[in-house]
């Protein structure tokens, strides 16, 4: 065979890639560790914890509802709907001295809201006691906890 002239490009033989070369290399990439998981049984619920959390939750709900009614009452009063409703009730025969008193309404609303928050908190404590009794028989609730990665 003759040698190619100087400056002439020479083709070098290439090998075709094998199937192993075509696959992505998984071993060179760092593997993400799997999230740890733990299976836990909830056997007892503390009634005191339930009472504290329930009271806080229901009092917050009551505050939001009373706040919404205060805003609604203010808007209706500014529009004049409260006065119109008062005059309509007077015309229906409930007495000429009938008046819608916002202070009376909201003081009673707050009292009823506090009473309902206490009542529902006590109902939640009762349910916690029932859960504790039933979990002794059944074994509780199984929960799987896992870490975020």
Phi and psi in degrees as GROMACS dihedral restraints (atoms count N, CA, C in turn):
[ dihedral_restraints ]
;  ai    aj    ak    al  type     phi  dphi    fc
    3     4     5     6     1   -94.5    20    10
    4     5     6     7     1   154.6    20    10
    6     7     8     9     1   -82.8    20    10
    7     8     9    10     1   143.7    20    10
    9    10    11    12     1   -70.1    20    10
   10    11    12    13     1   153.8    20    10
   12    13    14    15     1   -67.5    20    10
   13    14    15    16     1   156.5    20    10
   15    16    17    18     1   -64.6    20    10
   16    17    18    19     1   139.3    20    10
   18    19    20    21     1    87.0    20    10
   19    20    21    22     1    -7.5    20    10
   21    22    23    24     1   -84.4    20    10
   22    23    24    25     1   130.0    20    10
   24    25    26    27     1   -68.2    20    10
   25    26    27    28     1   140.8    20    10
   27    28    29    30     1  -112.6    20    10
   28    29    30    31     1   130.6    20    10
   30    31    32    33     1   -81.2    20    10
   31    32    33    34     1   129.5    20    10
   33    34    35    36     1   -98.8    20    10
   34    35    36    37     1   142.9    20    10
   36    37    38    39     1   -68.6    20    10
   37    38    39    40     1   136.8    20    10
   39    40    41    42     1  -113.5    20    10
   40    41    42    43     1   151.8    20    10
   42    43    44    45     1   -99.9    20    10
   43    44    45    46     1   142.0    20    10
   45    46    47    48     1   -74.7    20    10
   46    47    48    49     1   141.6    20    10
   48    49    50    51     1   -66.7    20    10
   49    50    51    52     1   140.7    20    10
   51    52    53    54     1   -86.0    20    10
   52    53    54    55     1   172.5    20    10
   54    55    56    57     1   -64.6    20    10
   55    56    57    58     1   -31.4    20    10
   57    58    59    60     1   -67.1    20    10
   58    59    60    61     1   -35.0    20    10
   60    61    62    63     1   -73.2    20    10
   61    62    63    64     1   -27.3    20    10
   63    64    65    66     1   -74.5    20    10
   64    65    66    67     1   -29.5    20    10
   66    67    68    69     1   -71.6    20    10
   67    68    69    70     1   142.4    20    10
   69    70    71    72     1   -68.7    20    10
   70    71    72    73     1   145.8    20    10
   72    73    74    75     1   -82.4    20    10
   73    74    75    76     1   111.4    20    10
   75    76    77    78     1   -88.5    20    10
   76    77    78    79     1   -26.7    20    10
   78    79    80    81     1   -72.7    20    10
   79    80    81    82     1   -26.7    20    10
   81    82    83    84     1   -77.6    20    10
   82    83    84    85     1   -23.0    20    10
   84    85    86    87     1   -82.5    20    10
   85    86    87    88     1   137.3    20    10
   87    88    89    90     1   -69.7    20    10
   88    89    90    91     1   135.9    20    10
   90    91    92    93     1   -83.3    20    10
   91    92    93    94     1   136.9    20    10
   93    94    95    96     1   -74.9    20    10
   94    95    96    97     1   131.8    20    10
   96    97    98    99     1   -68.6    20    10
   97    98    99   100     1   143.2    20    10
   99   100   101   102     1   -70.9    20    10
  100   101   102   103     1   147.0    20    10
  102   103   104   105     1   -67.9    20    10
  103   104   105   106     1   136.4    20    10
  105   106   107   108     1   -73.5    20    10
  106   107   108   109     1   144.3    20    10
  108   109   110   111     1  -129.0    20    10
  109   110   111   112     1   144.4    20    10
  111   112   113   114     1  -134.6    20    10
  112   113   114   115     1   136.8    20    10
  114   115   116   117     1   -99.8    20    10
  115   116   117   118     1   124.8    20    10
  117   118   119   120     1  -124.2    20    10
  118   119   120   121     1   143.1    20    10
  120   121   122   123     1  -104.4    20    10
  121   122   123   124     1   127.2    20    10
  123   124   125   126     1   -92.8    20    10
  124   125   126   127     1   105.5    20    10
  126   127   128   129     1  -100.7    20    10
  127   128   129   130     1   -32.9    20    10
  129   130   131   132     1  -132.2    20    10
  130   131   132   133     1   144.0    20    10
  132   133   134   135     1  -121.5    20    10
  133   134   135   136     1   126.6    20    10
  135   136   137   138     1   -71.7    20    10
  136   137   138   139     1   120.4    20    10
  138   139   140   141     1   -62.0    20    10
  139   140   141   142     1   -35.5    20    10
  141   142   143   144     1   -65.0    20    10
  142   143   144   145     1   -40.5    20    10
  144   145   146   147     1   -64.8    20    10
  145   146   147   148     1   -40.6    20    10
  147   148   149   150     1   -63.4    20    10
  148   149   150   151     1   -41.9    20    10
  150   151   152   153     1   -63.6    20    10
  151   152   153   154     1   -45.9    20    10
  153   154   155   156     1   -63.1    20    10
  154   155   156   157     1   -46.6    20    10
  156   157   158   159     1   -67.2    20    10
  157   158   159   160     1   -40.1    20    10
  159   160   161   162     1   -65.7    20    10
  160   161   162   163     1   -43.9    20    10
  162   163   164   165     1   -60.7    20    10
  163   164   165   166     1   -44.7    20    10
  165   166   167   168     1   -62.4    20    10
  166   167   168   169     1   -45.0    20    10
  168   169   170   171     1   -63.4    20    10
  169   170   171   172     1   -50.0    20    10
  171   172   173   174     1   -69.7    20    10
  172   173   174   175     1   -31.4    20    10
  174   175   176   177     1   -69.3    20    10
  175   176   177   178     1   -35.5    20    10
  177   178   179   180     1   -66.4    20    10
  178   179   180   181     1   -42.4    20    10
  180   181   182   183     1   -61.4    20    10
  181   182   183   184     1   -42.7    20    10
  183   184   185   186     1   -62.8    20    10
  184   185   186   187     1   -41.5    20    10
  186   187   188   189     1   -63.3    20    10
  187   188   189   190     1   -39.3    20    10
  189   190   191   192     1   -66.0    20    10
  190   191   192   193     1   -43.4    20    10
  192   193   194   195     1   -67.2    20    10
  193   194   195   196     1   -44.4    20    10
  195   196   197   198     1   -64.2    20    10
  196   197   198   199     1   -40.7    20    10
  198   199   200   201     1   -61.1    20    10
  199   200   201   202     1   -40.1    20    10
  201   202   203   204     1   -64.9    20    10
  202   203   204   205     1   -39.8    20    10
  204   205   206   207     1   -68.1    20    10
  205   206   207   208     1   -34.6    20    10
  207   208   209   210     1   -63.8    20    10
  208   209   210   211     1   -43.7    20    10
  210   211   212   213     1   -64.5    20    10
  211   212   213   214     1   -44.4    20    10
  213   214   215   216     1   -62.7    20    10
  214   215   216   217     1   -43.0    20    10
  216   217   218   219     1   -63.4    20    10
  217   218   219   220     1   -40.4    20    10
  219   220   221   222     1   -63.4    20    10
  220   221   222   223     1   -41.8    20    10
  222   223   224   225     1   -67.0    20    10
  223   224   225   226     1   -46.3    20    10
  225   226   227   228     1   -63.9    20    10
  226   227   228   229     1   -36.1    20    10
  228   229   230   231     1   -69.1    20    10
  229   230   231   232     1   -39.2    20    10
  231   232   233   234     1   -67.4    20    10
  232   233   234   235     1   -34.5    20    10
  234   235   236   237     1   -75.3    20    10
  235   236   237   238     1   -24.9    20    10
  237   238   239   240     1   100.4    20    10
  238   239   240   241     1     8.4    20    10
  240   241   242   243     1   -72.1    20    10
  241   242   243   244     1   -31.8    20    10
  243   244   245   246     1   -64.5    20    10
  244   245   246   247     1   -43.2    20    10
  246   247   248   249     1   -65.8    20    10
  247   248   249   250     1   -39.7    20    10
  249   250   251   252     1   -64.4    20    10
  250   251   252   253     1   -40.5    20    10
  252   253   254   255     1   -66.4    20    10
  253   254   255   256     1   -38.1    20    10
  255   256   257   258     1   -63.3    20    10
  256   257   258   259     1   -44.9    20    10
  258   259   260   261     1   -67.4    20    10
  259   260   261   262     1   -34.9    20    10
  261   262   263   264     1   -64.7    20    10
  262   263   264   265     1   -43.3    20    10
  264   265   266   267     1   -65.9    20    10
  265   266   267   268     1   -36.9    20    10
  267   268   269   270     1   -63.8    20    10
  268   269   270   271     1   -39.7    20    10
  270   271   272   273     1   -69.5    20    10
  271   272   273   274     1   -27.6    20    10
  273   274   275   276     1   -75.0    20    10
  274   275   276   277     1    -7.7    20    10
  276   277   278   279     1   102.9    20    10
  277   278   279   280     1    21.8    20    10
  279   280   281   282     1   -87.8    20    10
  280   281   282   283     1     5.3    20    10
  282   283   284   285     1   112.6    20    10
  283   284   285   286     1   147.0    20    10
  285   286   287   288     1   -77.3    20    10
  286   287   288   289     1   -14.3    20    10
  288   289   290   291     1   -97.5    20    10
  289   290   291   292     1    10.2    20    10
  291   292   293   294     1   -68.3    20    10
  292   293   294   295     1   135.6    20    10
  294   295   296   297     1  -149.7    20    10
  295   296   297   298     1   142.2    20    10
  297   298   299   300     1   -88.5    20    10
  298   299   300   301     1   115.5    20    10
  300   301   302   303     1  -105.0    20    10
  301   302   303   304     1   111.5    20    10
  303   304   305   306     1   -65.2    20    10
  304   305   306   307     1   -38.0    20    10
  306   307   308   309     1   -62.0    20    10
  307   308   309   310     1   -44.0    20    10
  309   310   311   312     1   -63.4    20    10
  310   311   312   313     1   -43.3    20    10
  312   313   314   315     1   -61.9    20    10
  313   314   315   316     1   -45.6    20    10
  315   316   317   318     1   -76.6    20    10
  316   317   318   319     1   -31.6    20    10
  318   319   320   321     1   -66.5    20    10
  319   320   321   322     1   -39.9    20    10
  321   322   323   324     1   -70.6    20    10
  322   323   324   325     1   -36.4    20    10
  324   325   326   327     1   -64.3    20    10
  325   326   327   328     1   -40.0    20    10
  327   328   329   330     1   -68.0    20    10
  328   329   330   331     1   -40.5    20    10
  330   331   332   333     1   -63.0    20    10
  331   332   333   334     1   -43.9    20    10
  333   334   335   336     1   -65.4    20    10
  334   335   336   337     1   -39.1    20    10
  336   337   338   339     1   -63.5    20    10
  337   338   339   340     1   -41.6    20    10
  339   340   341   342     1   -66.4    20    10
  340   341   342   343     1   -41.7    20    10
  342   343   344   345     1   -61.8    20    10
  343   344   345   346     1   -41.3    20    10
  345   346   347   348     1   -69.2    20    10
  346   347   348   349     1   -37.3    20    10
  348   349   350   351     1   -62.9    20    10
  349   350   351   352     1   -41.8    20    10
  351   352   353   354     1   -66.9    20    10
  352   353   354   355     1   -43.6    20    10
  354   355   356   357     1   -60.2    20    10
  355   356   357   358     1   -49.3    20    10
  357   358   359   360     1   -69.4    20    10
  358   359   360   361     1   -30.1    20    10
  360   361   362   363     1   -66.3    20    10
  361   362   363   364     1   -41.1    20    10
  363   364   365   366     1   -66.4    20    10
  364   365   366   367     1   -35.6    20    10
  366   367   368   369     1   -63.7    20    10
  367   368   369   370     1   -40.0    20    10
  369   370   371   372     1   -64.7    20    10
  370   371   372   373     1   -37.2    20    10
  372   373   374   375     1   -65.4    20    10
  373   374   375   376     1   -40.5    20    10
  375   376   377   378     1   -60.8    20    10
  376   377   378   379     1   -42.7    20    10
  378   379   380   381     1   -64.7    20    10
  379   380   381   382     1   -35.8    20    10
  381   382   383   384     1   -64.7    20    10
  382   383   384   385     1   -41.0    20    10
  384   385   386   387     1   -62.8    20    10
  385   386   387   388     1   -42.7    20    10
  387   388   389   390     1   -61.6    20    10
  388   389   390   391     1   -41.7    20    10
  390   391   392   393     1   -61.4    20    10
  391   392   393   394     1   -42.9    20    10
  393   394   395   396     1   -62.4    20    10
  394   395   396   397     1   -38.3    20    10
  396   397   398   399     1   -68.8    20    10
  397   398   399   400     1   -43.4    20    10
  399   400   401   402     1   -70.4    20    10
  400   401   402   403     1   -35.3    20    10
  402   403   404   405     1   -68.7    20    10
  403   404   405   406     1   -23.3    20    10
  405   406   407   408     1   -65.4    20    10
  406   407   408   409     1   -33.8    20    10
  408   409   410   411     1   -81.9    20    10
  409   410   411   412     1   -45.0    20    10
  411   412   413   414     1   -90.8    20    10
  412   413   414   415     1   -35.3    20    10
  414   415   416   417     1   117.4    20    10
  415   416   417   418     1    -3.9    20    10
  417   418   419   420     1    95.6    20    10
  418   419   420   421     1  -171.6    20    10
  420   421   422   423     1  -105.7    20    10
  421   422   423   424     1   132.8    20    10
  423   424   425   426     1   -93.3    20    10
  424   425   426   427     1   127.6    20    10
  426   427   428   429     1  -124.8    20    10
  427   428   429   430     1   139.1    20    10
  429   430   431   432     1  -104.2    20    10
  430   431   432   433     1   119.5    20    10
  432   433   434   435     1  -100.8    20    10
  433   434   435   436     1   138.6    20    10
  435   436   437   438     1  -139.8    20    10
  436   437   438   439     1   151.3    20    10
  438   439   440   441     1   -84.5    20    10
  439   440   441   442     1   148.7    20    10
  441   442   443   444     1   -87.6    20    10
  442   443   444   445     1   142.9    20    10
